[in-house]
């Protein structure tokens, strides 16, 4: 089952569905490479964040556990 990720690059976001964060990042790099064909986009320049896990929304918390 694929998980939902949001990929961020250069102020833009793109929704990606993949099994792992690495797969999502690779797909996002391919997408952004078509959006910016004259730039060589490196994988470390694209940030991916998990949003849907096993069909349910995944919420990130900024709370620091005690």
C-alpha positions, 0 to 999 in steps of 0.5 A, spaced: 500 500 500 502 506 498 503 512 502 502 519 501 507 524 501 508 532 499 515 533 496 517 540 496 522 544 492 524 551 490 517 554 494 513 549 490 509 542 493 507 536 489 503 530 492 507 523 491 504 516 492 510 511 494 511 505 499 517 509 502 520 516 503 526 514 498 521 512 493 517 518 494 523 523 493 526 519 487 519 520 484 519 528 486 526 529 483 523 526 476 517 531 476 521 537 478 526 535 473 521 536 468 518 542 471 525 545 471 529 542 465 535 546 464 537 545 472 540 539 474 536 537 481 539 533 486 535 528 490 538 532 497 535 538 494 528 535 495 524 534 501 519 529 502 514 529 508 509 523 510 502 525 510 498 519 509 500 513 512 496 506 511 490 510 508 489 515 514 492 522 515 498 522 519 499 529 523 506 531 525 507 534 532 512 539 534 511 537 541 518 535 545 517 528 549 519 529 556 
